[in-house]
Amino acid sequence: MLMWIAGIGAAVCLVYYIVITIYAGFAVSFSWFWLLAAGGLSLISWGSRYSRLHPRKIPMWVGVPALTCLAAAAVVFLAVELCVFLGAAVNEEPGLDYVIVLGAKVHKQGISNSLRKRLDKVLAYSGRSPGTVFILSGGQGPDEPVTEAQAMYDYLVEHGMSESRLIMEPLASSTVENIAYGKLIIDRLEREKTPEPDGRSADAAPGPYLQVEEKPVRIGLLTSNYHVFRAVMIAKKRGITDICGISAPSDLPLFVHLCVRECAAVLKDRLMGNM
């Protein structure tokens, strides 16, 4: 049974690698994983068949630890992927005060499909939440013609968004920096709106005033669906405990690949203490 399952899995991985390569080209990051997975599953299939035909040639001290490691890796992978899928299915909350929009690749010929889908989500959300301010976060990579923040700003203004609702953050080069710099901007904007210590604005007329508790700031985080879980966990680690995720669609042919790649990113950020 294991021989057939592994063999079919190897074939599926190889076919999927061909599909995503045809769809998005050889530049797709982490695509080598599918070739590695196809090779690994082929090896497992061959090993299963060999051990069945020659049961005494593979010692138990080799087979048992190998299967145990594979099972443990599978459990970790499935647990992380469950969190990624649940993050992708998050219910967005309307009327947030601020939304940090995470940038994505900008090509010389224009924004990437992934970034366009995020920005189309911004346009849809802004129509339902007219008071929300959007922090457009993303720096400029070595092969990008402009900062991701500038590309996002230009696209949104071109599609009818008011410039007064858009703030650019052009320095971030990672998800951690997207959130950290976005939070700094929000904190600065909130300080500028803070009234005088006695609870009155600077130009208020004299008289009795009642000091009320400060209204909590509601912050959202808009990114591609597969990325929501990790981004929200990083934000919570940075002190934004009540962050709201907003999920934008991603390319359907690449969705499985992106979720698998995201598993590696989640494990890396967890080990580095970012989440």
Beta strands, then each sheet from edge to edge (+ up, - down):
strand 1: 98-102
strand 2: 106-107
strand 3: 110-111
strand 4: 133-137
strand 5: 166-169
strand 6: 219-224
strand 7: 244-248
sheet 1: 5+ 4+ 1+ 6+ 7+
sheet 2: 2+ 3-
end
